[in-house]
Amino acid sequence: MSEKELGQKWDHCLADSAIKFGTGLGLGIVFSVVFFKRRTWPIVFGTGLGLGMAYSNCQNDLRSHYVLHSKVAKEQ
């Protein structure tokens, strides 16, 4: 994997993490205010869920160089 490709993947991971963190935080705040009488656990749960999804996406994206996809295998 080239250094440029690795840098692009890290940039994508950081942007994806920021978006998912913000979305989870925002939804957690909305659910906390609207449904759960201003409890803090929906905020923590939403933020953790967003970060977990971002971590999983980054892990798959960084490992995708080593995975042989079926579409690529059929073309060969």
N, CA, C and O atoms as a Tripos MOL2 file, in Angstrom:
@<TRIPOS>MOLECULE
protein
  304   303    76     0     0
PROTEIN
NO_CHARGES

@<TRIPOS>ATOM
      1 N           0.8570   -1.1670    0.0000 N.3       1 MET1
      2 CA          0.0000    0.0000    0.0000 C.3       1 MET1
      3 C           0.9050    1.2320    0.0000 C.2       1 MET1
      4 O           1.8320    1.3440    0.8020 O.2       1 MET1
      5 N           0.6170    2.1330   -0.9020 N.am      2 SER2
      6 CA          1.4400    3.3260   -0.9860 C.3       2 SER2
      7 C           1.1100    4.2900    0.1520 C.2       2 SER2
      8 O           0.0610    4.2090    0.7910 O.2       2 SER2
      9 N           2.0430    5.1960    0.3720 N.am      3 GLU3
     10 CA          1.8690    6.1730    1.4470 C.3       3 GLU3
     11 C           0.7010    7.1170    1.1520 C.2       3 GLU3
     12 O          -0.0160    7.5240    2.0660 O.2       3 GLU3
     13 N           0.5140    7.4600   -0.1100 N.am      4 LYS4
     14 CA         -0.5920    8.3380   -0.5010 C.3       4 LYS4
     15 C          -1.9400    7.6550   -0.2640 C.2       4 LYS4
     16 O          -2.8770    8.2760    0.2380 O.2       4 LYS4
     17 N          -2.0280    6.3890   -0.6230 N.am      5 GLU5
     18 CA         -3.2690    5.6310   -0.4310 C.3       5 GLU5
     19 C          -3.5990    5.4760    1.0510 C.2       5 GLU5
     20 O          -4.7590    5.5830    1.4500 O.2       5 GLU5
     21 N          -2.5750    5.2240    1.8590 N.am      6 LEU6
     22 CA         -2.7720    5.1040    3.2970 C.3       6 LEU6
     23 C          -3.2350    6.4280    3.9000 C.2       6 LEU6
     24 O          -4.1070    6.4440    4.7680 O.2       6 LEU6
     25 N          -2.6570    7.5280    3.4470 N.am      7 GLY7
     26 CA         -3.0750    8.8510    3.9160 C.3       7 GLY7
     27 C          -4.5210    9.1530    3.5670 C.2       7 GLY7
     28 O          -5.2530    9.7150    4.3820 O.2       7 GLY7
     29 N          -4.9390    8.7860    2.3640 N.am      8 GLN8
     30 CA         -6.3240    8.9920    1.9510 C.3       8 GLN8
     31 C          -7.2760    8.1640    2.8000 C.2       8 GLN8
     32 O          -8.3560    8.6290    3.1640 O.2       8 GLN8
     33 N          -6.8780    6.9450    3.1130 N.am      9 LYS9
     34 CA         -7.7390    6.0910    3.9390 C.3       9 LYS9
     35 C          -7.8550    6.6550    5.3500 C.2       9 LYS9
     36 O          -8.9360    6.6140    5.9370 O.2       9 LYS9
     37 N          -6.7550    7.1840    5.9110 N.am     10 TRP10
     38 CA         -6.8110    7.7830    7.2400 C.3      10 TRP10
     39 C          -7.6780    9.0380    7.2450 C.2      10 TRP10
     40 O          -8.4390    9.2700    8.1840 O.2      10 TRP10
     41 N          -7.5600    9.8450    6.1900 N.am     11 ASP11
     42 CA         -8.4050   11.0370    6.0890 C.3      11 ASP11
     43 C          -9.8800   10.6490    6.0330 C.2      11 ASP11
     44 O         -10.7190   11.2740    6.6810 O.2      11 ASP11
     45 N         -10.1850    9.6200    5.2600 N.am     12 HIS12
     46 CA        -11.5580    9.1390    5.1610 C.3      12 HIS12
     47 C         -12.0450    8.6230    6.5120 C.2      12 HIS12
     48 O         -13.1880    8.8690    6.8970 O.2      12 HIS12
     49 N         -11.1840    7.9110    7.2290 N.am     13 CYS13
     50 CA        -11.5530    7.3840    8.5460 C.3      13 CYS13
     51 C         -11.8350    8.5080    9.5440 C.2      13 CYS13
     52 O         -12.8080    8.4440   10.2960 O.2      13 CYS13
     53 N         -10.9980    9.5190    9.5510 N.am     14 LEU14
     54 CA        -11.2020   10.6320   10.4820 C.3      14 LEU14
     55 C         -12.4750   11.4100   10.1610 C.2      14 LEU14
     56 O         -13.2110   11.8060   11.0650 O.2      14 LEU14
     57 N         -12.7310   11.6270    8.8850 N.am     15 ALA15
     58 CA        -13.9610   12.3300    8.4980 C.3      15 ALA15
     59 C         -15.1950   11.5010    8.8470 C.2      15 ALA15
     60 O         -16.1810   12.0320    9.3580 O.2      15 ALA15
     61 N         -15.1380   10.2150    8.5730 N.am     16 ASP16
     62 CA        -16.2470    9.3150    8.8950 C.3      16 ASP16
     63 C         -16.4800    9.2540   10.4000 C.2      16 ASP16
     64 O         -17.6230    9.2310   10.8550 O.2      16 ASP16
     65 N         -15.3960    9.2290   11.1700 N.am     17 SER17
     66 CA        -15.5150    9.2010   12.6280 C.3      17 SER17
     67 C         -16.1570   10.4740   13.1590 C.2      17 SER17
     68 O         -17.0020   10.4190   14.0530 O.2      17 SER17
     69 N         -15.7660   11.6080   12.6190 N.am     18 ALA18
     70 CA        -16.3440   12.8750   13.0710 C.3      18 ALA18
     71 C         -17.8360   12.9410   12.7610 C.2      18 ALA18
     72 O         -18.6280   13.3990   13.5840 O.2      18 ALA18
     73 N         -18.2120   12.4860   11.5800 N.am     19 ILE19
     74 CA        -19.6330   12.5060   11.1920 C.3      19 ILE19
     75 C         -20.4460   11.5650   12.0690 C.2      19 ILE19
     76 O         -21.5100   11.9400   12.5610 O.2      19 ILE19
     77 N         -19.9560   10.3530   12.2680 N.am     20 LYS20
     78 CA        -20.7100    9.3870   13.0720 C.3      20 LYS20
     79 C         -20.7420    9.7810   14.5480 C.2      20 LYS20
     80 O         -21.7480    9.5560   15.2210 O.2      20 LYS20
     81 N         -19.6590   10.3620   15.0590 N.am     21 PHE21
     82 CA        -19.6410   10.8520   16.4310 C.3      21 PHE21
     83 C         -20.6730   11.9650   16.6110 C.2      21 PHE21
     84 O         -21.4470   11.9520   17.5690 O.2      21 PHE21
     85 N         -20.6820   12.9120   15.6990 N.am     22 GLY22
     86 CA        -21.6380   14.0220   15.7800 C.3      22 GLY22
     87 C         -23.0780   13.5700   15.6440 C.2      22 GLY22
     88 O         -23.9550   14.0560   16.3580 O.2      22 GLY22
     89 N         -23.3240   12.6500   14.7370 N.am     23 THR23
     90 CA        -24.6770   12.1350   14.5520 C.3      23 THR23
     91 C         -25.1490   11.3680   15.7760 C.2      23 THR23
     92 O         -26.2810   11.5460   16.2270 O.2      23 THR23
     93 N         -24.2850   10.5170   16.3150 N.am     24 GLY24
     94 CA        -24.6490    9.7750   17.5270 C.3      24 GLY24
     95 C         -24.8900   10.6890   18.7090 C.2      24 GLY24
     96 O         -25.8190   10.4720   19.4880 O.2      24 GLY24
     97 N         -24.0590   11.7110   18.8480 N.am     25 LEU25
     98 CA        -24.2280   12.6790   19.9180 C.3      25 LEU25
     99 C         -25.5380   13.4470   19.7560 C.2      25 LEU25
    100 O         -26.2860   13.6280   20.7170 O.2      25 LEU25
    101 N         -25.8040   13.8940   18.5380 N.am     26 GLY26
    102 CA        -27.0370   14.6410   18.2760 C.3      26 GLY26
    103 C         -28.2830   13.8130   18.5130 C.2      26 GLY26
    104 O         -29.2280   14.2800   19.1490 O.2      26 GLY26
    105 N         -28.2960   12.5970   18.0120 N.am     27 LEU27
    106 CA        -29.4600   11.7400   18.2330 C.3      27 LEU27
    107 C         -29.6150   11.3800   19.7050 C.2      27 LEU27
    108 O         -30.7330   11.2770   20.2090 O.2      27 LEU27
    109 N         -28.4950   11.1890   20.3900 N.am     28 GLY28
    110 CA        -28.5540   10.9090   21.8210 C.3      28 GLY28
    111 C         -29.1610   12.0680   22.5940 C.2      28 GLY28
    112 O         -29.9570   11.8560   23.5090 O.2      28 GLY28
    113 N         -28.7930   13.2850   22.2360 N.am     29 ILE29
    114 CA        -29.3570   14.4680   22.8920 C.3      29 ILE29
    115 C         -30.8520   14.5770   22.6160 C.2      29 ILE29
    116 O         -31.6360   14.8520   23.5240 O.2      29 ILE29
    117 N         -31.2420   14.3640   21.3720 N.am     30 VAL30
    118 CA        -32.6660   14.4520   21.0150 C.3      30 VAL30
    119 C         -33.4710   13.4010   21.7790 C.2      30 VAL30
    120 O         -34.5090   13.7220   22.3580 O.2      30 VAL30
    121 N         -33.0110   12.1680   21.7870 N.am     31 PHE31
    122 CA        -33.7340   11.1120   22.5030 C.3      31 PHE31
    123 C         -33.7460   11.3610   24.0040 C.2      31 PHE31
    124 O         -34.7270   11.0600   24.6840 O.2      31 PHE31
    125 N         -32.6560   11.9110   24.5130 N.am     32 SER32
    126 CA        -32.5880   12.2070   25.9390 C.3      32 SER32
    127 C         -33.6170   13.2620   26.3270 C.2      32 SER32
    128 O         -34.2960   13.1290   27.3460 O.2      32 SER32
    129 N         -33.7300   14.2910   25.5310 N.am     33 VAL33
    130 CA        -34.6580   15.3890   25.8490 C.3      33 VAL33
    131 C         -36.1050   14.9770   25.6040 C.2      33 VAL33
    132 O         -36.9790   15.2550   26.4260 O.2      33 VAL33
    133 N         -36.3600   14.3160   24.4760 N.am     34 VAL34
    134 CA        -37.7440   14.0350   24.0850 C.3      34 VAL34
    135 C         -38.3330   12.8340   24.8260 C.2      34 VAL34
    136 O         -39.4650   12.9060   25.3040 O.2      34 VAL34
    137 N         -37.5980   11.7490   24.9280 N.am     35 PHE35
    138 CA        -38.1810   10.5120   25.4320 C.3      35 PHE35
    139 C         -37.7640   10.1150   26.8520 C.2      35 PHE35
    140 O         -38.5410    9.4580   27.5450 O.2      35 PHE35
    141 N         -36.5810   10.4860   27.3010 N.am     36 PHE36
    142 CA        -36.0530    9.9240   28.5360 C.3      36 PHE36
    143 C         -35.8300   10.9420   29.6460 C.2      36 PHE36
    144 O         -34.9860   10.7260   30.5170 O.2      36 PHE36
    145 N         -36.5540   12.0240   29.6320 N.am     37 LYS37
    146 CA        -36.5520   13.0160   30.7160 C.3      37 LYS37
    147 C         -35.1560   13.4810   31.1130 C.2      37 LYS37
    148 O         -34.8100   13.5310   32.2930 O.2      37 LYS37
    149 N         -34.3760   13.8160   30.1130 N.am     38 ARG38
    150 CA        -33.0300   14.3830   30.2900 C.3      38 ARG38
    151 C         -32.0590   13.4800   31.0390 C.2      38 ARG38
    152 O         -31.2500   13.9600   31.8330 O.2      38 ARG38
    153 N         -32.1320   12.2110   30.7960 N.am     39 ARG39
    154 CA        -31.1450   11.2720   31.3410 C.3      39 ARG39
    155 C         -29.8960   11.3260   30.4600 C.2      39 ARG39
    156 O         -29.9750   11.7350   29.3020 O.2      39 ARG39
    157 N         -28.7660   10.9250   30.9870 N.am     40 THR40
    158 CA        -27.5260   11.0060   30.2100 C.3      40 THR40
    159 C         -27.1980    9.7370   29.4340 C.2      40 THR40
    160 O         -26.3850    9.7800   28.5110 O.2      40 THR40
    161 N         -27.8090    8.6110   29.7840 N.am     41 TRP41
    162 CA        -27.4160    7.3720   29.1210 C.3      41 TRP41
    163 C         -27.7310    7.3430   27.6240 C.2      41 TRP41
    164 O         -26.9700    6.7130   26.8890 O.2      41 TRP41
    165 N         -28.8060    7.9840   27.1100 N.am     42 PRO42
    166 CA        -28.9860    7.9650   25.6510 C.3      42 PRO42
    167 C         -27.8780    8.7200   24.9090 C.2      42 PRO42
    168 O         -27.5310    8.3720   23.7800 O.2      42 PRO42
    169 N         -27.3300    9.7500   25.5470 N.am     43 ILE43
    170 CA        -26.2470   10.5010   24.9170 C.3      43 ILE43
    171 C         -24.9920    9.6340   24.8380 C.2      43 ILE43
    172 O         -24.3300    9.5790   23.8020 O.2      43 ILE43
    173 N         -24.6760    8.9680   25.9290 N.am     44 VAL44
    174 CA        -23.5050    8.0920   25.9600 C.3      44 VAL44
    175 C         -23.6900    6.9170   25.0060 C.2      44 VAL44
    176 O         -22.7560    6.5430   24.2970 O.2      44 VAL44
    177 N         -24.8710    6.3410   24.9840 N.am     45 PHE45
    178 CA        -25.1540    5.2100   24.1020 C.3      45 PHE45
    179 C         -25.0390    5.6180   22.6300 C.2      45 PHE45
    180 O         -24.4250    4.9060   21.8360 O.2      45 PHE45
    181 N         -25.6280    6.7580   22.2680 N.am     46 GLY46
    182 CA        -25.5730    7.2220   20.8800 C.3      46 GLY46
    183 C         -24.1570    7.5440   20.4360 C.2      46 GLY46
    184 O         -23.7620    7.2270   19.3140 O.2      46 GLY46
    185 N         -23.3990    8.1730   21.3150 N.am     47 THR47
    186 CA        -22.0150    8.4990   20.9910 C.3      47 THR47
    187 C         -21.1770    7.2340   20.8440 C.2      47 THR47
    188 O         -20.3720    7.1230   19.9190 O.2      47 THR47
    189 N         -21.3630    6.2980   21.7410 N.am     48 GLY48
    190 CA        -20.6260    5.0370   21.6600 C.3      48 GLY48
    191 C         -20.9920    4.2370   20.4270 C.2      48 GLY48
    192 O         -20.1310    3.6130   19.8060 O.2      48 GLY48
    193 N         -22.2540    4.2520   20.0740 N.am     49 LEU49
    194 CA        -22.6960    3.5540   18.8760 C.3      49 LEU49
    195 C         -22.0630    4.1730   17.6280 C.2      49 LEU49
    196 O         -21.6040    3.4550   16.7390 O.2      49 LEU49
    197 N         -22.0430    5.4940   17.5670 N.am     50 GLY50
    198 CA        -21.4210    6.1790   16.4290 C.3      50 GLY50
    199 C         -19.9320    5.8950   16.3230 C.2      50 GLY50
    200 O         -19.4220    5.6400   15.2320 O.2      50 GLY50
    201 N         -19.2340    5.9390   17.4530 N.am     51 LEU51
    202 CA        -17.8030    5.6550   17.4300 C.3      51 LEU51
    203 C         -17.5240    4.1930   17.0970 C.2      51 LEU51
    204 O         -16.5460    3.8830   16.4170 O.2      51 LEU51
    205 N         -18.3750    3.3030   17.5710 N.am     52 GLY52
    206 CA        -18.2060    1.8850   17.2450 C.3      52 GLY52
    207 C         -18.3790    1.6080   15.7660 C.2      52 GLY52
    208 O         -17.6210    0.8320   15.1840 O.2      52 GLY52
    209 N         -19.3660    2.2340   15.1550 N.am     53 MET53
    210 CA        -19.5670    2.0610   13.7170 C.3      53 MET53
    211 C         -18.3980    2.6560   12.9400 C.2      53 MET53
    212 O         -17.9480    2.0730   11.9540 O.2      53 MET53
    213 N         -17.9080    3.8050   13.3740 N.am     54 ALA54
    214 CA        -16.7770    4.4360   12.6940 C.3      54 ALA54
    215 C         -15.5240    3.5650   12.8080 C.2      54 ALA54
    216 O         -14.7790    3.4150   11.8390 O.2      54 ALA54
    217 N         -15.2960    2.9950   13.9870 N.am     55 TYR55
    218 CA        -14.1410    2.1190   14.1810 C.3      55 TYR55
    219 C         -14.2270    0.8930   13.2690 C.2      55 TYR55
    220 O         -13.2360    0.4890   12.6620 O.2      55 TYR55
    221 N         -15.4040    0.3160   13.1830 N.am     56 SER56
    222 CA        -15.5930   -0.8580   12.3360 C.3      56 SER56
    223 C         -15.3620   -0.5160   10.8580 C.2      56 SER56
    224 O         -14.7200   -1.2780   10.1350 O.2      56 SER56
    225 N         -15.8820    0.6230   10.4180 N.am     57 ASN57
    226 CA        -15.6840    1.0390    9.0320 C.3      57 ASN57
    227 C         -14.2110    1.2960    8.7350 C.2      57 ASN57
    228 O         -13.7130    0.9130    7.6760 O.2      57 ASN57
    229 N         -13.5130    1.9440    9.6690 N.am     58 CYS58
    230 CA        -12.0880    2.2140    9.4740 C.3      58 CYS58
    231 C         -11.2890    0.9220    9.4260 C.2      58 CYS58
    232 O         -10.3810    0.7770    8.6070 O.2      58 CYS58
    233 N         -11.6200    0.0020   10.2860 N.am     59 GLN59
    234 CA        -10.9150   -1.2730   10.3150 C.3      59 GLN59
    235 C         -11.1020   -2.0040    8.9860 C.2      59 GLN59
    236 O         -10.1430   -2.5420    8.4330 O.2      59 GLN59
    237 N         -12.3180   -2.0230    8.4800 N.am     60 ASN60
    238 CA        -12.5730   -2.6840    7.1980 C.3      60 ASN60
    239 C         -11.9000   -1.9540    6.0500 C.2      60 ASN60
    240 O         -11.3930   -2.5870    5.1240 O.2      60 ASN60
    241 N         -11.8900   -0.6250    6.0990 N.am     61 ASP61
    242 CA        -11.2810    0.1590    5.0320 C.3      61 ASP61
    243 C          -9.7680   -0.0330    5.0080 C.2      61 ASP61
    244 O          -9.1800   -0.1570    3.9330 O.2      61 ASP61
    245 N          -9.1380   -0.0590    6.1680 N.am     62 LEU62
    246 CA         -7.6860   -0.2210    6.2090 C.3      62 LEU62
    247 C          -7.2560   -1.6410    5.8490 C.2      62 LEU62
    248 O          -6.1470   -1.8410    5.3540 O.2      62 LEU62
    249 N          -8.1010   -2.6080    6.0860 N.am     63 ARG63
    250 CA         -7.7780   -3.9970    5.7380 C.3      63 ARG63
    251 C          -8.2120   -4.3620    4.3220 C.2      63 ARG63
    252 O          -7.8850   -5.4500    3.8500 O.2      63 ARG63
    253 N          -8.9330   -3.4890    3.6370 N.am     64 SER64
    254 CA         -9.4910   -3.8360    2.3290 C.3      64 SER64
    255 C          -8.4110   -4.0770    1.2840 C.2      64 SER64
    256 O          -8.6720   -4.7310    0.2740 O.2      64 SER64
    257 N          -7.2220   -3.5710    1.5020 N.am     65 HIS65
    258 CA         -6.1380   -3.8050    0.5550 C.3      65 HIS65
    259 C          -5.7610   -5.2830    0.5040 C.2      65 HIS65
    260 O          -5.3130   -5.7790   -0.5300 O.2      65 HIS65
    261 N          -5.9450   -5.9790    1.6150 N.am     66 TYR66
    262 CA         -5.5410   -7.3750    1.7030 C.3      66 TYR66
    263 C          -6.6640   -8.3430    1.3930 C.2      66 TYR66
    264 O          -6.4220   -9.5460    1.2910 O.2      66 TYR66
    265 N          -7.8910   -7.8520    1.2410 N.am     67 VAL67
    266 CA         -9.0410   -8.7090    0.9850 C.3      67 VAL67
    267 C          -9.2490   -8.8240   -0.5180 C.2      67 VAL67
    268 O          -9.2540   -7.8190   -1.2280 O.2      67 VAL67
    269 N          -9.4200  -10.0420   -0.9970 N.am     68 LEU68
    270 CA         -9.6910  -10.2710   -2.4040 C.3      68 LEU68
    271 C         -11.2030  -10.3260   -2.5890 C.2      68 LEU68
    272 O         -11.8600  -11.2470   -2.1040 O.2      68 LEU68
    273 N         -11.7450   -9.3500   -3.2830 N.am     69 HIS69
    274 CA        -13.1910   -9.2850   -3.4880 C.3      69 HIS69
    275 C         -13.6000  -10.2040   -4.6300 C.2      69 HIS69
    276 O         -12.8090  -10.4800   -5.5320 O.2      69 HIS69
    277 N         -14.8260  -10.6690   -4.5850 N.am     70 SER70
    278 CA        -15.2830  -11.6260   -5.5920 C.3      70 SER70
    279 C         -15.3500  -11.0060   -6.9850 C.2      70 SER70
    280 O         -15.1320  -11.6980   -7.9790 O.2      70 SER70
    281 N         -15.6480   -9.7140   -7.0680 N.am     71 LYS71
    282 CA        -15.7080   -9.0600   -8.3760 C.3      71 LYS71
    283 C         -14.3240   -9.0520   -9.0200 C.2      71 LYS71
    284 O         -14.2060   -9.2690  -10.2260 O.2      71 LYS71
    285 N         -13.3010   -8.8090   -8.2520 N.am     72 VAL72
    286 CA        -11.9380   -8.8060   -8.7600 C.3      72 VAL72
    287 C         -11.5240  -10.2090   -9.1860 C.2      72 VAL72
    288 O         -10.8620  -10.3810  -10.2100 O.2      72 VAL72
    289 N         -11.9070  -11.1960   -8.4150 N.am     73 ALA73
    290 CA        -11.5440  -12.5780   -8.7250 C.3      73 ALA73
    291 C         -12.2200  -13.0560  -10.0030 C.2      73 ALA73
    292 O         -11.6240  -13.8270  -10.7550 O.2      73 ALA73
    293 N         -13.4370  -12.6230  -10.2670 N.am     74 LYS74
    294 CA        -14.1410  -13.0440  -11.4780 C.3      74 LYS74
    295 C         -13.5240  -12.4410  -12.7260 C.2      74 LYS74
    296 O         -13.5180  -13.0680  -13.7860 O.2      74 LYS74
    297 N         -12.9910  -11.1970  -12.6030 N.am     75 GLU75
    298 CA        -12.3770  -10.5530  -13.7610 C.3      75 GLU75
    299 C         -11.0720  -11.2130  -14.1500 C.2      75 GLU75
    300 O         -10.6910  -11.1780  -15.3200 O.2      75 GLU75
    301 N         -10.3880  -11.8040  -13.2120 N.am     76 GLN76
    302 CA         -9.1030  -12.4310  -13.4970 C.3      76 GLN76
    303 C          -9.3580  -13.7610  -14.1260 C.2      76 GLN76
    304 O          -8.4140  -14.4780  -14.4570 O.2      76 GLN76
@<TRIPOS>BOND
     1     1     2 1
     2     2     3 1
     3     3     4 2
     4     3     5 am
     5     5     6 1
     6     6     7 1
     7     7     8 2
     8     7     9 am
     9     9    10 1
    10    10    11 1
    11    11    12 2
    12    11    13 am
    13    13    14 1
    14    14    15 1
    15    15    16 2
    16    15    17 am
    17    17    18 1
    18    18    19 1
    19    19    20 2
    20    19    21 am
    21    21    22 1
    22    22    23 1
    23    23    24 2
    24    23    25 am
    25    25    26 1
    26    26    27 1
    27    27    28 2
    28    27    29 am
    29    29    30 1
    30    30    31 1
    31    31    32 2
    32    31    33 am
    33    33    34 1
    34    34    35 1
    35    35    36 2
    36    35    37 am
    37    37    38 1
    38    38    39 1
    39    39    40 2
    40    39    41 am
    41    41    42 1
    42    42    43 1
    43    43    44 2
    44    43    45 am
    45    45    46 1
    46    46    47 1
    47    47    48 2
    48    47    49 am
    49    49    50 1
    50    50    51 1
    51    51    52 2
    52    51    53 am
    53    53    54 1
    54    54    55 1
    55    55    56 2
    56    55    57 am
    57    57    58 1
    58    58    59 1
    59    59    60 2
    60    59    61 am
    61    61    62 1
    62    62    63 1
    63    63    64 2
    64    63    65 am
    65    65    66 1
    66    66    67 1
    67    67    68 2
    68    67    69 am
    69    69    70 1
    70    70    71 1
    71    71    72 2
    72    71    73 am
    73    73    74 1
    74    74    75 1
    75    75    76 2
    76    75    77 am
    77    77    78 1
    78    78    79 1
    79    79    80 2
    80    79    81 am
    81    81    82 1
    82    82    83 1
    83    83    84 2
    84    83    85 am
    85    85    86 1
    86    86    87 1
    87    87    88 2
    88    87    89 am
    89    89    90 1
    90    90    91 1
    91    91    92 2
    92    91    93 am
    93    93    94 1
    94    94    95 1
    95    95    96 2
    96    95    97 am
    97    97    98 1
    98    98    99 1
    99    99   100 2
   100    99   101 am
   101   101   102 1
   102   102   103 1
   103   103   104 2
   104   103   105 am
   105   105   106 1
   106   106   107 1
   107   107   108 2
   108   107   109 am
   109   109   110 1
   110   110   111 1
   111   111   112 2
   112   111   113 am
   113   113   114 1
   114   114   115 1
   115   115   116 2
   116   115   117 am
   117   117   118 1
   118   118   119 1
   119   119   120 2
   120   119   121 am
   121   121   122 1
   122   122   123 1
   123   123   124 2
   124   123   125 am
   125   125   126 1
   126   126   127 1
   127   127   128 2
   128   127   129 am
   129   129   130 1
   130   130   131 1
   131   131   132 2
   132   131   133 am
   133   133   134 1
   134   134   135 1
   135   135   136 2
   136   135   137 am
   137   137   138 1
   138   138   139 1
   139   139   140 2
   140   139   141 am
   141   141   142 1
   142   142   143 1
   143   143   144 2
   144   143   145 am
   145   145   146 1
   146   146   147 1
   147   147   148 2
   148   147   149 am
   149   149   150 1
   150   150   151 1
   151   151   152 2
   152   151   153 am
   153   153   154 1
   154   154   155 1
   155   155   156 2
   156   155   157 am
   157   157   158 1
   158   158   159 1
   159   159   160 2
   160   159   161 am
   161   161   162 1
   162   162   163 1
   163   163   164 2
   164   163   165 am
   165   165   166 1
   166   166   167 1
   167   167   168 2
   168   167   169 am
   169   169   170 1
   170   170   171 1
   171   171   172 2
   172   171   173 am
   173   173   174 1
   174   174   175 1
   175   175   176 2
   176   175   177 am
   177   177   178 1
   178   178   179 1
   179   179   180 2
   180   179   181 am
   181   181   182 1
   182   182   183 1
   183   183   184 2
   184   183   185 am
   185   185   186 1
   186   186   187 1
   187   187   188 2
   188   187   189 am
   189   189   190 1
   190   190   191 1
   191   191   192 2
   192   191   193 am
   193   193   194 1
   194   194   195 1
   195   195   196 2
   196   195   197 am
   197   197   198 1
   198   198   199 1
   199   199   200 2
   200   199   201 am
   201   201   202 1
   202   202   203 1
   203   203   204 2
   204   203   205 am
   205   205   206 1
   206   206   207 1
   207   207   208 2
   208   207   209 am
   209   209   210 1
   210   210   211 1
   211   211   212 2
   212   211   213 am
   213   213   214 1
   214   214   215 1
   215   215   216 2
   216   215   217 am
   217   217   218 1
   218   218   219 1
   219   219   220 2
   220   219   221 am
   221   221   222 1
   222   222   223 1
   223   223   224 2
   224   223   225 am
   225   225   226 1
   226   226   227 1
   227   227   228 2
   228   227   229 am
   229   229   230 1
   230   230   231 1
   231   231   232 2
   232   231   233 am
   233   233   234 1
   234   234   235 1
   235   235   236 2
   236   235   237 am
   237   237   238 1
   238   238   239 1
   239   239   240 2
   240   239   241 am
   241   241   242 1
   242   242   243 1
   243   243   244 2
   244   243   245 am
   245   245   246 1
   246   246   247 1
   247   247   248 2
   248   247   249 am
   249   249   250 1
   250   250   251 1
   251   251   252 2
   252   251   253 am
   253   253   254 1
   254   254   255 1
   255   255   256 2
   256   255   257 am
   257   257   258 1
   258   258   259 1
   259   259   260 2
   260   259   261 am
   261   261   262 1
   262   262   263 1
   263   263   264 2
   264   263   265 am
   265   265   266 1
   266   266   267 1
   267   267   268 2
   268   267   269 am
   269   269   270 1
   270   270   271 1
   271   271   272 2
   272   271   273 am
   273   273   274 1
   274   274   275 1
   275   275   276 2
   276   275   277 am
   277   277   278 1
   278   278   279 1
   279   279   280 2
   280   279   281 am
   281   281   282 1
   282   282   283 1
   283   283   284 2
   284   283   285 am
   285   285   286 1
   286   286   287 1
   287   287   288 2
   288   287   289 am
   289   289   290 1
   290   290   291 1
   291   291   292 2
   292   291   293 am
   293   293   294 1
   294   294   295 1
   295   295   296 2
   296   295   297 am
   297   297   298 1
   298   298   299 1
   299   299   300 2
   300   299   301 am
   301   301   302 1
   302   302   303 1
   303   303   304 2
@<TRIPOS>SUBSTRUCTURE
     1 MET1         2 RESIDUE 1 A MET
     2 SER2         6 RESIDUE 1 A SER
     3 GLU3        10 RESIDUE 1 A GLU
     4 LYS4        14 RESIDUE 1 A LYS
     5 GLU5        18 RESIDUE 1 A GLU
     6 LEU6        22 RESIDUE 1 A LEU
     7 GLY7        26 RESIDUE 1 A GLY
     8 GLN8        30 RESIDUE 1 A GLN
     9 LYS9        34 RESIDUE 1 A LYS
    10 TRP10       38 RESIDUE 1 A TRP
    11 ASP11       42 RESIDUE 1 A ASP
    12 HIS12       46 RESIDUE 1 A HIS
    13 CYS13       50 RESIDUE 1 A CYS
    14 LEU14       54 RESIDUE 1 A LEU
    15 ALA15       58 RESIDUE 1 A ALA
    16 ASP16       62 RESIDUE 1 A ASP
    17 SER17       66 RESIDUE 1 A SER
    18 ALA18       70 RESIDUE 1 A ALA
    19 ILE19       74 RESIDUE 1 A ILE
    20 LYS20       78 RESIDUE 1 A LYS
    21 PHE21       82 RESIDUE 1 A PHE
    22 GLY22       86 RESIDUE 1 A GLY
    23 THR23       90 RESIDUE 1 A THR
    24 GLY24       94 RESIDUE 1 A GLY
    25 LEU25       98 RESIDUE 1 A LEU
    26 GLY26      102 RESIDUE 1 A GLY
    27 LEU27      106 RESIDUE 1 A LEU
    28 GLY28      110 RESIDUE 1 A GLY
    29 ILE29      114 RESIDUE 1 A ILE
    30 VAL30      118 RESIDUE 1 A VAL
    31 PHE31      122 RESIDUE 1 A PHE
    32 SER32      126 RESIDUE 1 A SER
    33 VAL33      130 RESIDUE 1 A VAL
    34 VAL34      134 RESIDUE 1 A VAL
    35 PHE35      138 RESIDUE 1 A PHE
    36 PHE36      142 RESIDUE 1 A PHE
    37 LYS37      146 RESIDUE 1 A LYS
    38 ARG38      150 RESIDUE 1 A ARG
    39 ARG39      154 RESIDUE 1 A ARG
    40 THR40      158 RESIDUE 1 A THR
    41 TRP41      162 RESIDUE 1 A TRP
    42 PRO42      166 RESIDUE 1 A PRO
    43 ILE43      170 RESIDUE 1 A ILE
    44 VAL44      174 RESIDUE 1 A VAL
    45 PHE45      178 RESIDUE 1 A PHE
    46 GLY46      182 RESIDUE 1 A GLY
    47 THR47      186 RESIDUE 1 A THR
    48 GLY48      190 RESIDUE 1 A GLY
    49 LEU49      194 RESIDUE 1 A LEU
    50 GLY50      198 RESIDUE 1 A GLY
    51 LEU51      202 RESIDUE 1 A LEU
    52 GLY52      206 RESIDUE 1 A GLY
    53 MET53      210 RESIDUE 1 A MET
    54 ALA54      214 RESIDUE 1 A ALA
    55 TYR55      218 RESIDUE 1 A TYR
    56 SER56      222 RESIDUE 1 A SER
    57 ASN57      226 RESIDUE 1 A ASN
    58 CYS58      230 RESIDUE 1 A CYS
    59 GLN59      234 RESIDUE 1 A GLN
    60 ASN60      238 RESIDUE 1 A ASN
    61 ASP61      242 RESIDUE 1 A ASP
    62 LEU62      246 RESIDUE 1 A LEU
    63 ARG63      250 RESIDUE 1 A ARG
    64 SER64      254 RESIDUE 1 A SER
    65 HIS65      258 RESIDUE 1 A HIS
    66 TYR66      262 RESIDUE 1 A TYR
    67 VAL67      266 RESIDUE 1 A VAL
    68 LEU68      270 RESIDUE 1 A LEU
    69 HIS69      274 RESIDUE 1 A HIS
    70 SER70      278 RESIDUE 1 A SER
    71 LYS71      282 RESIDUE 1 A LYS
    72 VAL72      286 RESIDUE 1 A VAL
    73 ALA73      290 RESIDUE 1 A ALA
    74 LYS74      294 RESIDUE 1 A LYS
    75 GLU75      298 RESIDUE 1 A GLU
    76 GLN76      302 RESIDUE 1 A GLN
